[in-house]
Every structure is written in structure tokens, then in C-alpha cells.
Amino acid sequence: MFNETRLGTATVVEFIRPDGSAEPMSVDLQYRSDDPHAVTMRFHTRDQESTWLVGRALLSEGLLSPTGLGDVRLRPADGDVLVLELFTEDSHAVFHLSAEELRRFLKSTYAAVPAGQEVFDFDLLLKDLLG
């Protein structure tokens, strides 16, 4: 039997508007050991929620250097700030987040499932797909 570990934290990021002003936005970061390569990011506004599935390795690499070529890009900025960019067909959103908060969260995910030891429970995946 597969023991699933779930980790999560809530944080506040700054949504950078096109005019350069910043607005605080709540974000939930969630990690599940049954999907060990991904981190779910749920962005909350007053009346909406947007969910993004982001590679754990991309987030780790983005702490040190620019990474991401597609819909998700992350890079260090000045001090403790990271710049996260999310792209869709019709929009582009920019966020500033704390490198230290992301580092702490990722450290807890790597304590649960170390790098290189990510394993999928294919029986559980098949059950979910066919269920």
C-alpha cells in the first residue's frame, strides 16, 4: 500500500499590475507525494481562484537562476525576491514572492520525497484513471 504525504502552506505574494503597482494576493502551495514532481499553486483573488501545476524542479532551480521556457518562468531578483511569470494564450501575469518562504516549503517537500526518489504508484494512477 502506498502512503501518501500531503504538505501545504499559505503565503502572500505581490501581483504586479501592468502599471507597475503591486497588489497582495493569497497563494496556497500544496505538494502530494503521489504526484512527486509537481507543486500545486492556488492563487486567490476576491472572487476567483486560479490553479497552476508547477514542476518542483523548476521551482527549486528558479531559486538560483532563471528557469522555465513555457507557461511558467521563475527567476531571482534583488534580495529575497523571486519573479514568477505565468503565461496563457491571452494573458501574462507577474508575481513577486519570497525566496525564503519558497525555499522552506520546498525543503519540506524534499524531506518527504528526496530528489531522485520520486516514485509513482501506477496502481493508484490506473485506479484513478479508470474509476
C-alpha positions in Angstrom: 0.0 0.0 0.0 1.2 3.5 -0.8 1.4 6.1 2.0 0.6 9.5 0.6 2.1 12.5 2.1 0.4 15.9 1.7 2.2 19.2 2.5 0.9 22.7 2.2 1.4 26.3 3.2 -0.3 29.6 2.6 1.6 32.7 1.7 1.0 36.1 0.2 2.7 37.2 -3.0 2.6 40.5 -4.8 0.7 40.6 -8.1 2.4 43.2 -10.3 -0.2 45.0 -12.3 0.7 46.2 -15.9 1.1 49.8 -14.5 3.8 48.5 -12.1 1.7 48.8 -8.9 1.6 45.8 -6.6 -1.4 44.1 -5.0 -1.1 41.4 -2.3 -2.6 38.1 -3.3 -3.0 34.9 -1.2 -1.5 31.7 -2.6 -1.7 28.2 -1.3 1.2 25.9 -2.1 0.4 22.2 -2.0 2.6 19.1 -2.5 1.5 15.4 -2.7 3.8 12.5 -2.7 1.6 10.7 -5.1 2.4 13.4 -7.7 6.0 13.9 -6.6 7.2 16.1 -9.4 4.6 18.8 -9.1 3.6 21.6 -6.8 0.0 23.0 -7.0 -0.2 26.8 -6.7 -3.7 28.2 -6.0 -4.0 32.0 -6.4 -6.9 33.6 -4.7 -8.4 36.9 -5.6 -11.6 38.4 -4.1 -13.9 36.5 -6.4 -11.7 34.0 -8.3 -9.3 31.2 -7.9 -6.6 30.2 -10.4 -4.8 26.9 -10.1 -1.4 26.1 -11.7 0.5 22.9 -11.6 4.3 23.7 -11.5 7.3 21.4 -11.6 9.0 21.1 -8.3 12.4 21.1 -10.0 11.5 24.3 -11.9 10.7 26.0 -8.5 14.0 24.7 -7.0 16.1 25.8 -9.9 14.4 29.2 -10.0 15.7 30.0 -6.6 19.2 30.2 -8.0 18.9 31.1 -11.7 16.3 32.0 -14.4 14.3 28.9 -15.4 11.3 27.9 -17.4 10.7 28.3 -21.2 7.0 27.8 -21.4 3.9 28.9 -19.4 5.8 29.2 -16.1 9.0 31.1 -15.6 10.9 31.9 -12.4 14.0 33.9 -11.6 15.7 35.5 -8.7 15.5 39.3 -8.4 17.0 41.6 -5.8 17.4 40.4 -2.2 14.8 37.8 -1.1 12.5 38.4 -4.1 11.7 35.9 -6.9 9.8 36.9 -10.0 7.2 34.4 -11.2 5.7 34.8 -14.6 2.6 32.9 -15.7 1.6 32.9 -19.4 -1.7 31.9 -21.1 -2.8 32.3 -24.6 -4.3 35.7 -23.8 -2.6 36.9 -20.7 0.7 37.3 -18.8 0.8 37.7 -15.0 3.8 38.7 -12.9 4.2 38.0 -9.2 6.9 38.7 -6.6 7.4 36.1 -3.9 9.7 35.5 -1.1 12.6 33.2 -1.9 13.0 32.2 1.7 9.3 31.1 2.0 9.5 29.1 -1.2 12.9 27.6 0.0 11.3 26.5 3.3 8.3 24.9 1.5 10.5 23.1 -1.0 12.8 21.8 1.8 9.8 20.2 3.4 8.8 18.5 0.1 12.3 17.2 -0.3 12.3 15.9 3.2 9.1 13.9 2.3 10.3 12.8 -1.1 14.0 13.3 -1.8 15.2 14.3 -5.2 15.8 11.2 -7.4 13.4 9.1 -5.2 10.2 10.3 -6.8 8.1 7.2 -7.5 4.6 7.0 -8.9 2.0 4.5 -7.6 0.9 3.2 -11.0 -1.8 1.0 -9.5 -3.3 4.1 -7.8 -3.0 6.1 -11.0 -4.7 3.4 -13.0 -7.5 3.2 -10.5 -8.0 7.0 -10.6 -8.0 6.9 -14.4 -10.5 4.1 -14.7 -12.5 4.9 -11.6 
